[in-house]
């Protein structure tokens, strides 16, 4: 089942930049997963992907306290950038 079908007003995409603090992103990911049972994270560029992966590892630790295990499935998508 598509997660959006289960939660039609699903969470916003968590956008990560190379300058994002991985612990702050991890907290956002954990909070969204606790509420919606899934999260979508977007990162453009090597530095942003690095921060996102670190945040996912940290979020996994945060959620393990609640006995929630997470996995992530990376994929490429086309993104329209303003400007």
C-alpha positions in Angstrom: 0.0 0.0 0.0 1.2 3.5 -0.8 2.0 5.4 2.4 0.2 8.5 0.9 -3.0 6.4 0.5 -2.8 5.5 4.1 -2.2 9.1 5.2 -3.7 11.4 2.6 -2.5 14.5 4.4 1.0 13.0 4.9 4.1 14.8 6.1 6.0 17.4 4.1 9.3 16.5 2.5 12.2 17.1 4.8 14.7 19.0 2.8 18.4 18.7 3.7 21.3 20.9 2.7 25.0 20.5 3.1 24.8 23.1 5.9 22.0 21.2 7.8 22.8 20.0 11.3 22.5 16.2 11.2 21.1 16.0 14.7 18.4 18.6 13.9 17.4 16.7 10.8 17.4 13.4 12.8 15.0 14.9 15.3 12.7 16.1 12.5 12.9 12.6 10.8 12.1 10.9 14.1 9.2 13.2 14.9 7.6 12.7 11.5 8.1 8.9 11.7 6.5 8.8 15.1 3.5 10.8 13.8 3.1 9.4 10.3 5.0 6.1 10.3 7.1 7.3 7.3 9.1 10.3 6.2 10.4 11.6 2.9 13.9 13.2 2.9 15.2 15.2 0.0 18.9 16.0 -0.6 20.5 17.5 -3.6 24.3 17.3 -3.9 27.0 15.2 -2.2 27.2 17.4 0.9 23.5 17.3 1.4 23.3 13.5 0.8 26.1 13.1 3.4 24.2 15.1 6.0 20.9 13.2 5.2 22.6 9.8 5.6 24.1 10.8 8.9 20.8 12.1 10.1 19.1 8.8 9.2 21.6 6.9 11.2 21.1 9.2 14.2 17.3 9.1 13.8 17.5 5.3 13.9 19.1 5.6 17.3 16.5 8.0 18.5 13.7 5.7 17.3 15.2 2.6 18.8 14.3 3.9 22.2 10.6 3.6 21.1 11.3 0.2 19.6 10.8 1.5 16.0 13.3 0.4 13.4 13.7 2.2 10.2 15.1 1.5 6.8 15.6 3.9 3.9 15.3 3.5 0.2 17.3 5.9 -1.8 16.1 6.9 -5.3 16.6 9.6 -7.9 13.9 12.0 -8.9 13.5 15.1 -11.0 13.3 18.2 -9.0 12.3 21.7 -10.3 14.5 24.3 -8.7 13.1 27.9 -8.6 15.3 30.5 -10.4 
